[in-house]
Amino acid sequence: MTDHHLEIVPLSKQHWIVRYEGDVTPIAQAPTLKDARAEARNFARQFGEPVIHVHELDGECHTEHVDPDFRAPTPRDVKGPYVEPD
């Protein structure tokens, strides 16, 4: 899971993109909102992202929650040997 959420943004009625908020590079592109939602949900499940912000054509925005296939590791999960500084 990252600090940014996935979002679905319309470029036109027949062109929707899935991307991370604040990133200009799309993860996926789709001809319909339904297809874009499917792409976003698949990506979210695969990479442990729990939230998708959906921007509608009319300017409205809502949040969809996704149950990921796994919980992505966080810095808290990283374990290793402790080394005393010299």
VMD Tcl script that builds the backbone (N, CA, C; Angstrom):
set m [mol new atoms 258]
animate dup $m
set s [atomselect $m all]
$s set {name element resname resid chain x y z} {
  {N N MET 1 A 0.842 -1.170 0.000}
  {CA C MET 1 A 0.000 0.000 0.000}
  {C C MET 1 A 0.886 1.231 0.000}
  {N N THR 2 A 0.533 2.213 -0.795}
  {CA C THR 2 A 1.310 3.440 -0.881}
  {C C THR 2 A 0.576 4.573 -0.186}
  {N N ASP 3 A 1.225 5.737 -0.118}
  {CA C ASP 3 A 0.583 6.909 0.467}
  {C C ASP 3 A -0.437 7.515 -0.481}
  {N N HIS 4 A -0.362 7.176 -1.743}
  {CA C HIS 4 A -1.296 7.706 -2.731}
  {C C HIS 4 A -2.366 6.671 -3.028}
  {N N HIS 5 A -3.529 7.158 -3.420}
  {CA C HIS 5 A -4.620 6.264 -3.758}
  {C C HIS 5 A -4.746 6.166 -5.268}
  {N N LEU 6 A -5.362 5.104 -5.718}
  {CA C LEU 6 A -5.700 4.982 -7.132}
  {C C LEU 6 A -6.868 5.915 -7.423}
  {N N GLU 7 A -6.920 6.388 -8.649}
  {CA C GLU 7 A -8.067 7.188 -9.058}
  {C C GLU 7 A -8.440 6.848 -10.490}
  {N N ILE 8 A -9.737 7.017 -10.778}
  {CA C ILE 8 A -10.262 6.866 -12.127}
  {C C ILE 8 A -10.693 8.256 -12.575}
  {N N VAL 9 A -10.179 8.678 -13.733}
  {CA C VAL 9 A -10.429 10.034 -14.218}
  {C C VAL 9 A -10.939 9.965 -15.662}
  {N N PRO 10 A -12.012 10.711 -15.952}
  {CA C PRO 10 A -12.485 10.737 -17.341}
  {C C PRO 10 A -11.713 11.771 -18.151}
  {N N LEU 11 A -11.251 11.376 -19.324}
  {CA C LEU 11 A -10.685 12.349 -20.260}
  {C C LEU 11 A -11.770 12.773 -21.241}
  {N N SER 12 A -12.727 11.871 -21.473}
  {CA C SER 12 A -13.922 12.139 -22.263}
  {C C SER 12 A -14.922 11.043 -21.916}
  {N N LYS 13 A -16.087 11.081 -22.509}
  {CA C LYS 13 A -17.098 10.067 -22.216}
  {C C LYS 13 A -16.638 8.668 -22.632}
  {N N GLN 14 A -15.774 8.585 -23.643}
  {CA C GLN 14 A -15.286 7.293 -24.123}
  {C C GLN 14 A -13.807 7.039 -23.816}
  {N N HIS 15 A -13.237 7.789 -22.869}
  {CA C HIS 15 A -11.821 7.596 -22.551}
  {C C HIS 15 A -11.596 7.860 -21.061}
  {N N TRP 16 A -11.363 6.784 -20.320}
  {CA C TRP 16 A -11.150 6.846 -18.881}
  {C C TRP 16 A -9.759 6.311 -18.576}
  {N N ILE 17 A -9.100 6.898 -17.570}
  {CA C ILE 17 A -7.778 6.411 -17.184}
  {C C ILE 17 A -7.768 6.047 -15.704}
  {N N VAL 18 A -6.922 5.091 -15.386}
  {CA C VAL 18 A -6.657 4.683 -14.010}
  {C C VAL 18 A -5.218 5.078 -13.723}
  {N N ARG 19 A -5.012 5.738 -12.598}
  {CA C ARG 19 A -3.657 6.175 -12.231}
  {C C ARG 19 A -3.583 6.377 -10.728}
  {N N TYR 20 A -2.366 6.565 -10.235}
  {CA C TYR 20 A -2.191 6.982 -8.851}
  {C C TYR 20 A -2.418 8.483 -8.791}
  {N N GLU 21 A -3.054 8.952 -7.723}
  {CA C GLU 21 A -3.287 10.383 -7.555}
  {C C GLU 21 A -1.958 11.126 -7.627}
  {N N GLY 22 A -1.952 12.194 -8.394}
  {CA C GLY 22 A -0.757 13.009 -8.524}
  {C C GLY 22 A 0.217 12.528 -9.579}
  {N N ASP 23 A -0.034 11.395 -10.189}
  {CA C ASP 23 A 0.845 10.847 -11.214}
  {C C ASP 23 A 0.187 11.062 -12.573}
  {N N VAL 24 A 0.934 11.548 -13.525}
  {CA C VAL 24 A 0.368 11.792 -14.859}
  {C C VAL 24 A 0.362 10.544 -15.733}
  {N N THR 25 A 1.131 9.535 -15.349}
  {CA C THR 25 A 1.225 8.320 -16.145}
  {C C THR 25 A 0.090 7.359 -15.799}
  {N N PRO 26 A -0.758 7.026 -16.766}
  {CA C PRO 26 A -1.848 6.089 -16.480}
  {C C PRO 26 A -1.352 4.663 -16.284}
  {N N ILE 27 A -2.028 3.958 -15.391}
  {CA C ILE 27 A -1.777 2.532 -15.192}
  {C C ILE 27 A -2.558 1.751 -16.243}
  {N N ALA 28 A -3.759 2.251 -16.540}
  {CA C ALA 28 A -4.632 1.594 -17.519}
  {C C ALA 28 A -5.532 2.644 -18.166}
  {N N GLN 29 A -6.037 2.312 -19.351}
  {CA C GLN 29 A -6.994 3.159 -20.058}
  {C C GLN 29 A -8.156 2.278 -20.480}
  {N N ALA 30 A -9.359 2.870 -20.503}
  {CA C ALA 30 A -10.541 2.089 -20.850}
  {C C ALA 30 A -11.556 2.974 -21.567}
  {N N PRO 31 A -12.416 2.360 -22.396}
  {CA C PRO 31 A -13.419 3.132 -23.134}
  {C C PRO 31 A -14.647 3.495 -22.302}
  {N N THR 32 A -14.865 2.799 -21.169}
  {CA C THR 32 A -16.038 3.079 -20.337}
  {C C THR 32 A -15.631 3.133 -18.868}
  {N N LEU 33 A -16.477 3.769 -18.068}
  {CA C LEU 33 A -16.237 3.802 -16.630}
  {C C LEU 33 A -16.281 2.398 -16.050}
  {N N LYS 34 A -17.197 1.576 -16.528}
  {CA C LYS 34 A -17.298 0.194 -16.049}
  {C C LYS 34 A -15.992 -0.560 -16.277}
  {N N ASP 35 A -15.412 -0.419 -17.468}
  {CA C ASP 35 A -14.137 -1.085 -17.768}
  {C C ASP 35 A -13.004 -0.512 -16.925}
  {N N ALA 36 A -13.008 0.794 -16.730}
  {CA C ALA 36 A -11.969 1.432 -15.913}
  {C C ALA 36 A -12.062 0.953 -14.464}
  {N N ARG 37 A -13.282 0.810 -13.951}
  {CA C ARG 37 A -13.457 0.292 -12.585}
  {C C ARG 37 A -12.901 -1.127 -12.473}
  {N N ALA 38 A -13.167 -1.956 -13.461}
  {CA C ALA 38 A -12.654 -3.329 -13.440}
  {C C ALA 38 A -11.127 -3.323 -13.446}
  {N N GLU 39 A -10.524 -2.499 -14.290}
  {CA C GLU 39 A -9.058 -2.395 -14.333}
  {C C GLU 39 A -8.513 -1.927 -12.990}
  {N N ALA 40 A -9.138 -0.903 -12.420}
  {CA C ALA 40 A -8.678 -0.350 -11.144}
  {C C ALA 40 A -8.814 -1.376 -10.019}
  {N N ARG 41 A -9.940 -2.087 -9.964}
  {CA C ARG 41 A -10.137 -3.108 -8.921}
  {C C ARG 41 A -9.110 -4.228 -9.046}
  {N N ASN 42 A -8.849 -4.677 -10.267}
  {CA C ASN 42 A -7.842 -5.728 -10.466}
  {C C ASN 42 A -6.475 -5.269 -10.007}
  {N N PHE 43 A -6.105 -4.048 -10.377}
  {CA C PHE 43 A -4.804 -3.517 -9.979}
  {C C PHE 43 A -4.743 -3.367 -8.459}
  {N N ALA 44 A -5.818 -2.832 -7.875}
  {CA C ALA 44 A -5.852 -2.622 -6.419}
  {C C ALA 44 A -5.704 -3.942 -5.667}
  {N N ARG 45 A -6.413 -4.959 -6.107}
  {CA C ARG 45 A -6.310 -6.273 -5.456}
  {C C ARG 45 A -4.902 -6.849 -5.586}
  {N N GLN 46 A -4.332 -6.715 -6.759}
  {CA C GLN 46 A -3.009 -7.291 -7.021}
  {C C GLN 46 A -1.920 -6.597 -6.217}
  {N N PHE 47 A -2.032 -5.281 -6.031}
  {CA C PHE 47 A -0.962 -4.528 -5.383}
  {C C PHE 47 A -1.312 -4.033 -3.985}
  {N N GLY 48 A -2.418 -4.531 -3.422}
  {CA C GLY 48 A -2.735 -4.236 -2.030}
  {C C GLY 48 A -3.242 -2.829 -1.772}
  {N N GLU 49 A -3.834 -2.195 -2.770}
  {CA C GLU 49 A -4.366 -0.843 -2.588}
  {C C GLU 49 A -5.829 -0.924 -2.152}
  {N N PRO 50 A -6.190 -0.341 -1.003}
  {CA C PRO 50 A -7.544 -0.504 -0.481}
  {C C PRO 50 A -8.580 0.512 -0.962}
  {N N VAL 51 A -8.143 1.593 -1.620}
  {CA C VAL 51 A -9.061 2.685 -1.950}
  {C C VAL 51 A -8.884 3.130 -3.402}
  {N N ILE 52 A -10.026 3.405 -4.052}
  {CA C ILE 52 A -10.037 3.988 -5.399}
  {C C ILE 52 A -10.949 5.207 -5.353}
  {N N HIS 53 A -10.447 6.350 -5.798}
  {CA C HIS 53 A -11.274 7.545 -5.921}
  {C C HIS 53 A -11.781 7.604 -7.360}
  {N N VAL 54 A -13.096 7.669 -7.518}
  {CA C VAL 54 A -13.716 7.678 -8.837}
  {C C VAL 54 A -14.242 9.080 -9.132}
  {N N HIS 55 A -13.698 9.704 -10.164}
  {CA C HIS 55 A -14.145 11.024 -10.608}
  {C C HIS 55 A -15.141 10.823 -11.743}
  {N N GLU 56 A -16.332 11.345 -11.574}
  {CA C GLU 56 A -17.393 11.199 -12.574}
  {C C GLU 56 A -17.308 12.313 -13.612}
  {N N LEU 57 A -18.022 12.156 -14.712}
  {CA C LEU 57 A -18.059 13.176 -15.765}
  {C C LEU 57 A -18.645 14.503 -15.276}
  {N N ASP 58 A -19.588 14.431 -14.321}
  {CA C ASP 58 A -20.239 15.645 -13.821}
  {C C ASP 58 A -19.429 16.363 -12.740}
  {N N GLY 59 A -18.204 15.886 -12.469}
  {CA C GLY 59 A -17.347 16.526 -11.484}
  {C C GLY 59 A -17.444 15.925 -10.092}
  {N N GLU 60 A -18.416 15.063 -9.870}
  {CA C GLU 60 A -18.556 14.405 -8.577}
  {C C GLU 60 A -17.419 13.397 -8.384}
  {N N CYS 61 A -17.088 13.141 -7.132}
  {CA C CYS 61 A -16.047 12.169 -6.800}
  {C C CYS 61 A -16.543 11.323 -5.641}
  {N N HIS 62 A -16.329 10.016 -5.717}
  {CA C HIS 62 A -16.660 9.151 -4.602}
  {C C HIS 62 A -15.553 8.109 -4.431}
  {N N THR 63 A -15.557 7.503 -3.267}
  {CA C THR 63 A -14.515 6.546 -2.918}
  {C C THR 63 A -15.083 5.137 -2.923}
  {N N GLU 64 A -14.351 4.219 -3.539}
  {CA C GLU 64 A -14.696 2.805 -3.507}
  {C C GLU 64 A -13.618 2.066 -2.734}
  {N N HIS 65 A -14.035 1.194 -1.855}
  {CA C HIS 65 A -13.093 0.406 -1.064}
  {C C HIS 65 A -12.941 -0.972 -1.688}
  {N N VAL 66 A -11.724 -1.481 -1.669}
  {CA C VAL 66 A -11.400 -2.761 -2.288}
  {C C VAL 66 A -10.760 -3.657 -1.238}
  {N N ASP 67 A -11.176 -4.906 -1.210}
  {CA C ASP 67 A -10.511 -5.887 -0.355}
  {C C ASP 67 A -9.372 -6.491 -1.160}
  {N N PRO 68 A -8.133 -6.103 -0.843}
  {CA C PRO 68 A -7.000 -6.622 -1.616}
  {C C PRO 68 A -6.793 -8.113 -1.377}
  {N N ASP 69 A -6.122 -8.745 -2.337}
  {CA C ASP 69 A -5.795 -10.163 -2.210}
  {C C ASP 69 A -4.823 -10.399 -1.058}
  {N N PHE 70 A -4.048 -9.395 -0.723}
  {CA C PHE 70 A -3.102 -9.479 0.383}
  {C C PHE 70 A -2.889 -8.070 0.905}
  {N N ARG 71 A -2.340 -7.979 2.102}
  {CA C ARG 71 A -1.997 -6.681 2.662}
  {C C ARG 71 A -0.562 -6.384 2.253}
  {N N ALA 72 A -0.367 -5.282 1.589}
  {CA C ALA 72 A 0.971 -4.922 1.133}
  {C C ALA 72 A 1.856 -4.621 2.338}
  {N N PRO 73 A 3.141 -4.955 2.268}
  {CA C PRO 73 A 4.024 -4.682 3.392}
  {C C PRO 73 A 4.211 -3.187 3.615}
  {N N THR 74 A 4.379 -2.828 4.846}
  {CA C THR 74 A 4.654 -1.444 5.231}
  {C C THR 74 A 6.031 -1.411 5.887}
  {N N PRO 75 A 6.595 -0.237 6.126}
  {CA C PRO 75 A 7.892 -0.191 6.808}
  {C C PRO 75 A 7.877 -0.889 8.170}
  {N N ARG 76 A 6.717 -0.926 8.827}
  {CA C ARG 76 A 6.607 -1.618 10.106}
  {C C ARG 76 A 6.862 -3.108 9.968}
  {N N ASP 77 A 6.594 -3.655 8.793}
  {CA C ASP 77 A 6.747 -5.087 8.578}
  {C C ASP 77 A 8.197 -5.500 8.329}
  {N N VAL 78 A 9.039 -4.551 8.039}
  {CA C VAL 78 A 10.427 -4.863 7.719}
  {C C VAL 78 A 11.167 -5.193 9.012}
  {N N LYS 79 A 11.722 -6.362 9.050}
  {CA C LYS 79 A 12.456 -6.793 10.236}
  {C C LYS 79 A 13.850 -7.234 9.809}
  {N N GLY 80 A 14.781 -7.032 10.667}
  {CA C GLY 80 A 16.138 -7.439 10.364}
  {C C GLY 80 A 16.981 -7.332 11.604}
  {N N PRO 81 A 18.232 -7.727 11.503}
  {CA C PRO 81 A 19.101 -7.667 12.664}
  {C C PRO 81 A 19.384 -6.225 13.057}
  {N N TYR 82 A 19.499 -6.004 14.347}
  {CA C TYR 82 A 19.859 -4.681 14.863}
  {C C TYR 82 A 21.371 -4.626 14.982}
  {N N VAL 83 A 21.962 -3.582 14.486}
  {CA C VAL 83 A 23.416 -3.430 14.532}
  {C C VAL 83 A 23.744 -2.226 15.396}
  {N N GLU 84 A 24.579 -2.458 16.376}
  {CA C GLU 84 A 25.029 -1.354 17.242}
  {C C GLU 84 A 26.055 -0.515 16.478}
  {N N PRO 85 A 25.888 0.802 16.507}
  {CA C PRO 85 A 26.890 1.653 15.852}
  {C C PRO 85 A 28.224 1.591 16.605}
  {N N ASP 86 A 29.312 1.699 15.875}
  {CA C ASP 86 A 30.651 1.665 16.496}
  {C C ASP 86 A 30.985 2.965 17.156}
}
mol reanalyze $m
mol bondsrecalc $m
mol representation Tube
mol addrep $m
